[in-house]
Amino acid sequence: MKIGIQIPEIERHVTWPELWAMARLIEDGGLDSVWVGDHLLYEQDGAWVGPWEAWSTMAAIAAVTERIEIGPLVAATPFHAPTMLAKKAATLDEISGGRFILGLGAGWNRTEFEAFGFPYDHRVSRFAEAFTIIRTLLAEGEIDFRGQYYEATECKLRPLPHTRGGPPLMIGSVGPRMLAIALPFVDSWNAWFVQFDNDPEMARRLLEWVDEQADKAERAGDPVEKTLCVLFQYGDTPLRHNAKNGISGIADQLRALDAFRDIGVAHLQLILDPITIETIEETIDLVRTWQRG
């Protein structure tokens, strides 16, 4: 089971030097991946908070690392024209030397949609068209598409991605309609910890349900790879705004890593509360202990 960490989003204000240090620590510490939330703005406890722009951040991380995989959790397709999302993904795949994982979703936070002027209506229908354009351009290098929401008239993607056929695709959703659209084509699937209460047993049932959805979608090829975002709690007081059922203590965290591996999770994206250099170091030590068995 691969293990990565999501870097800070809106937990607190973090500047690039600290993000650089975190990315380098994750790489040098032997973990497998670093993840970036793709959001723009939140209203939280009466205040406006927002992260740095995800694609710029991922490109910078790709340029200062050599080994770890990099991806968004997950990229909201409405934030960019789908042709530009394909262009961004191909560029990041090149900068990273093929280490990029393209996580995609329809978005959910209405606040940022309205503040930045993106349409919130018919998000799944819009996703279906955007996903068709993005995956086709990355895999085939060209498309001629005219839909209800998007057009890509005789569009060609040049240069082609570093990875032949495009970077691996990941769908971040538990919606049946979203899964029906994406599962025939994606390499992996992802869920956030609140969607299974951060509990391995509930996660097991969710993974079984996703397999059922994949069967309904008549997925071709290998089974869809399962990935999960799991909350690890450090300290006695949760600091995340949406912290729920965080797993704390070395013994429970080690048992959780065993449990998620045993139910078939291929890649675990750890959400740390708080997310600091110190908690990343603790997590690296924990994972090393777990790997030694």
C-alpha positions as CSV (number, residue, x, y, z in Angstrom):
1,M,0.0,0.0,0.0
2,K,1.4,3.4,-1.0
3,I,1.2,6.2,1.5
4,G,1.1,10.0,0.8
5,I,0.3,13.2,2.6
6,Q,-1.9,16.1,1.7
7,I,-0.1,19.4,2.3
8,P,-1.9,22.3,4.1
9,E,-4.9,23.9,2.5
10,I,-6.8,26.3,4.8
11,E,-5.8,24.9,8.2
12,R,-3.6,27.9,8.6
13,H,-1.7,30.3,6.4
14,V,1.4,28.6,4.9
15,T,3.9,30.2,2.6
16,W,5.9,28.6,-0.2
17,P,9.1,28.0,1.8
18,E,7.2,25.8,4.3
19,L,5.4,24.0,1.5
20,W,8.7,23.4,-0.2
21,A,10.2,22.0,3.0
22,M,7.2,19.7,3.5
23,A,7.4,18.3,0.0
24,R,11.1,17.7,0.3
25,L,10.6,16.0,3.7
26,I,7.8,13.8,2.3
27,E,10.2,12.8,-0.6
28,D,13.3,12.3,1.5
29,G,11.4,10.5,4.2
30,G,10.5,7.7,1.8
31,L,6.7,8.3,1.5
32,D,5.1,7.8,-1.9
33,S,3.1,10.9,-2.8
34,V,2.1,14.5,-2.0
35,W,-1.4,15.8,-2.6
36,V,-2.8,19.3,-3.1
37,G,-6.5,20.3,-2.5
38,D,-8.0,22.1,-5.4
39,H,-10.2,24.8,-3.8
40,L,-10.4,28.6,-4.1
41,L,-12.4,30.0,-1.2
42,Y,-14.2,29.0,2.0
43,E,-16.3,30.9,4.5
44,Q,-15.4,29.5,7.9
45,D,-16.5,30.8,11.2
46,G,-17.4,34.1,9.7
47,A,-14.1,34.6,8.0
48,W,-12.9,34.2,4.4
49,V,-10.1,31.7,3.9
50,G,-8.5,30.3,0.8
51,P,-5.5,28.2,-0.3
52,W,-2.9,28.9,-2.9
53,E,-3.9,27.9,-6.4
54,A,-3.4,24.2,-6.8
55,W,-2.0,23.8,-10.3
56,S,0.8,26.3,-9.7
57,T,1.6,24.7,-6.4
58,M,1.7,21.2,-7.9
59,A,4.0,22.4,-10.7
60,A,6.4,24.0,-8.2
61,I,6.4,20.8,-6.1
62,A,7.1,18.7,-9.2
63,A,10.1,20.9,-10.0
64,V,11.7,20.5,-6.6
65,T,11.1,16.7,-6.2
66,E,12.3,13.7,-8.2
67,R,10.5,10.6,-6.9
68,I,7.2,11.1,-5.2
69,E,3.9,11.1,-7.1
70,I,1.9,14.3,-7.2
71,G,-1.8,14.9,-7.6
72,P,-4.9,17.1,-6.8
73,L,-7.5,15.9,-4.3
74,V,-9.3,16.4,-6.6
75,A,-9.3,18.9,-9.5
76,A,-12.7,20.5,-9.9
77,T,-13.4,20.5,-13.6
78,P,-15.6,23.6,-13.6
79,F,-12.7,25.8,-12.5
80,H,-11.1,25.6,-16.0
81,A,-12.1,25.0,-19.6
82,P,-11.6,21.2,-20.1
83,T,-9.2,21.8,-23.0
84,M,-7.0,23.9,-20.6
85,L,-7.3,21.3,-17.9
86,A,-5.9,18.7,-20.4
87,K,-3.1,21.2,-21.3
88,K,-2.3,21.8,-17.6
89,A,-2.2,18.0,-16.9
90,A,0.1,17.3,-19.9
91,T,2.4,20.0,-18.7
92,L,2.5,18.8,-15.2
93,D,3.1,15.2,-16.4
94,E,6.1,16.5,-18.3
95,I,7.5,18.6,-15.4
96,S,7.2,15.7,-13.0
97,G,8.6,13.2,-15.5
98,G,5.5,11.0,-15.4
99,R,4.8,11.3,-11.7
100,F,1.5,13.1,-12.0
101,I,-1.9,11.5,-11.1
102,L,-4.9,13.5,-12.4
103,G,-7.7,13.4,-9.8
104,L,-10.9,14.8,-11.1
105,G,-14.3,15.7,-9.6
106,A,-17.3,18.0,-10.2
107,G,-16.7,20.3,-7.2
108,W,-19.1,20.9,-4.3
109,N,-18.3,24.1,-2.5
110,R,-20.9,26.5,-3.8
111,T,-19.3,29.5,-2.0
112,E,-16.2,29.4,-4.3
113,F,-18.2,28.8,-7.4
114,E,-20.3,31.9,-6.8
115,A,-17.4,34.1,-5.7
116,F,-15.2,33.2,-8.7
117,G,-18.1,33.2,-11.3
118,F,-18.2,29.5,-12.2
119,P,-21.6,27.9,-12.9
120,Y,-22.9,25.7,-10.2
121,D,-25.9,24.2,-12.0
122,H,-25.9,20.8,-13.8
123,R,-22.5,20.0,-12.3
124,V,-22.6,16.3,-13.2
125,S,-23.8,16.9,-16.8
126,R,-21.0,19.5,-17.1
127,F,-18.5,17.0,-15.7
128,A,-19.5,14.3,-18.2
129,E,-18.7,16.6,-21.1
130,A,-15.5,18.0,-19.5
131,F,-14.3,14.5,-18.6
132,T,-14.8,13.3,-22.2
133,I,-12.7,16.2,-23.6
134,I,-10.0,15.8,-21.0
135,R,-9.5,12.1,-21.1
136,T,-9.7,12.0,-24.9
137,L,-7.1,14.8,-25.4
138,L,-4.7,13.2,-22.9
139,A,-5.1,9.7,-24.4
140,E,-5.4,10.5,-28.1
141,G,-4.0,14.0,-28.5
142,E,-7.1,15.4,-30.3
143,I,-10.8,15.7,-30.2
144,D,-13.7,17.3,-32.2
145,F,-16.5,17.8,-29.6
146,R,-19.6,19.9,-29.5
147,G,-21.7,19.5,-26.3
148,Q,-24.4,21.5,-24.4
149,Y,-21.8,23.1,-22.1
150,Y,-18.4,22.8,-23.8
151,E,-16.9,22.7,-27.3
152,A,-13.5,21.6,-28.5
153,T,-13.6,22.0,-32.2
154,E,-10.8,20.1,-33.9
155,C,-8.7,20.6,-30.8
156,K,-5.2,19.1,-30.7
157,L,-3.0,18.7,-27.6
158,R,0.6,19.4,-28.4
159,P,3.1,18.4,-27.0
160,L,1.7,15.1,-25.9
161,P,2.0,14.1,-22.3
162,H,5.2,12.6,-21.0
163,T,3.3,9.4,-20.1
164,R,2.2,7.5,-23.2
165,G,-1.6,7.6,-23.3
166,G,-1.7,10.3,-20.6
167,P,-1.3,10.4,-16.8
168,P,-3.3,8.0,-14.7
169,L,-6.9,9.3,-14.0
170,M,-8.6,9.2,-10.6
171,I,-12.2,9.9,-9.9
172,G,-13.0,11.5,-6.5
173,S,-16.7,10.9,-6.0
174,V,-19.2,8.5,-4.3
175,G,-22.1,9.7,-6.5
176,P,-23.6,6.8,-8.6
177,R,-24.0,9.0,-11.7
178,M,-20.5,10.4,-11.4
179,L,-19.1,6.8,-11.1
180,A,-21.1,5.6,-14.1
181,I,-19.5,8.3,-16.1
182,A,-15.9,7.9,-14.9
183,L,-15.4,4.2,-13.9
184,P,-15.1,2.8,-17.4
185,F,-12.0,5.0,-18.0
186,V,-10.2,5.9,-14.7
187,D,-7.3,4.0,-13.1
188,S,-8.3,4.7,-9.5
189,W,-11.1,6.0,-7.2
190,N,-10.9,8.1,-4.1
191,A,-13.1,9.0,-1.1
192,W,-12.6,11.6,1.7
193,F,-12.6,10.4,5.3
194,V,-16.0,11.9,6.1
195,Q,-17.6,9.6,3.5
196,F,-16.8,6.5,5.6
197,D,-16.4,8.1,9.1
198,N,-12.7,7.4,9.0
199,D,-13.5,3.8,9.9
200,P,-11.9,0.8,8.1
201,E,-15.1,-1.3,8.4
202,M,-17.3,1.3,6.9
203,A,-14.6,1.8,4.3
204,R,-14.7,-1.9,3.4
205,R,-18.4,-1.7,2.7
206,L,-17.9,1.4,0.6
207,L,-15.1,-0.3,-1.4
208,E,-17.4,-3.3,-2.1
209,W,-20.1,-0.8,-3.3
210,V,-17.7,0.8,-5.6
211,D,-16.8,-2.6,-7.1
212,E,-20.5,-3.1,-7.7
213,Q,-20.7,0.3,-9.5
214,A,-17.7,-0.7,-11.6
215,D,-19.4,-3.9,-12.6
216,K,-22.5,-1.9,-13.6
217,A,-20.4,0.4,-15.7
218,E,-19.0,-2.5,-17.6
219,R,-15.5,-1.5,-16.8
220,A,-12.9,-3.0,-19.1
221,G,-9.4,-4.0,-18.0
222,D,-8.0,-4.2,-14.5
223,P,-10.1,-3.6,-11.4
224,V,-10.3,0.0,-10.3
225,E,-7.6,0.9,-7.8
226,K,-9.0,2.0,-4.4
227,T,-7.5,5.1,-2.7
228,L,-8.7,6.7,0.5
229,C,-8.1,9.9,2.4
230,V,-7.7,9.1,6.1
231,L,-7.5,11.5,9.0
232,F,-4.6,11.0,11.5
233,Q,-4.9,13.1,14.7
234,Y,-1.9,14.4,16.6
235,G,-2.4,16.1,19.9
236,D,-5.4,16.1,22.2
237,T,-7.5,18.9,20.5
238,P,-8.6,18.7,16.8
239,L,-7.6,21.8,15.0
240,R,-9.2,21.1,11.6
241,H,-12.5,22.7,10.9
242,N,-14.1,19.4,9.8
243,A,-12.1,17.0,11.9
244,K,-14.1,13.9,12.7
245,N,-13.1,10.6,14.2
246,G,-9.4,11.2,13.8
247,I,-7.1,8.2,14.5
248,S,-4.6,9.1,17.2
249,G,-1.9,7.3,19.0
250,I,0.9,5.1,17.5
251,A,-0.8,1.8,18.3
252,D,-4.2,2.8,16.8
253,Q,-2.5,4.3,13.8
254,L,-0.4,1.2,13.1
255,R,-3.6,-0.9,13.4
256,A,-5.4,1.4,11.0
257,L,-2.6,1.1,8.4
258,D,-3.0,-2.7,8.6
259,A,-6.7,-2.5,8.4
260,F,-6.9,-0.3,5.4
261,R,-4.2,-2.4,3.6
262,D,-6.1,-5.5,4.4
263,I,-9.4,-4.3,2.9
264,G,-7.7,-3.6,-0.4
265,V,-6.7,0.0,-0.3
266,A,-3.8,0.6,-2.8
267,H,-3.0,4.2,-1.9
268,L,-3.7,6.0,1.4
269,Q,-3.6,9.8,1.4
270,L,-3.1,10.9,5.0
271,I,-4.7,14.1,6.3
272,L,-2.8,15.2,9.3
273,D,-4.3,17.4,12.1
274,P,-2.4,19.5,12.7
275,I,-0.3,19.5,9.5
276,T,3.2,20.7,10.3
277,I,6.8,19.7,9.7
278,E,6.7,18.0,13.1
279,T,3.6,15.9,12.4
280,I,5.0,14.9,9.0
281,E,8.2,13.7,10.7
282,E,6.1,11.7,13.2
283,T,4.2,10.2,10.3
284,I,7.3,9.2,8.5
285,D,8.6,7.5,11.6
286,L,5.3,5.7,12.0
287,V,5.2,4.5,8.4
288,R,8.8,3.2,8.7
289,T,7.8,1.3,11.8
290,W,4.8,-0.1,10.0
291,Q,6.8,-1.2,7.0
292,R,9.3,-3.0,9.2
293,G,6.3,-5.0,10.5
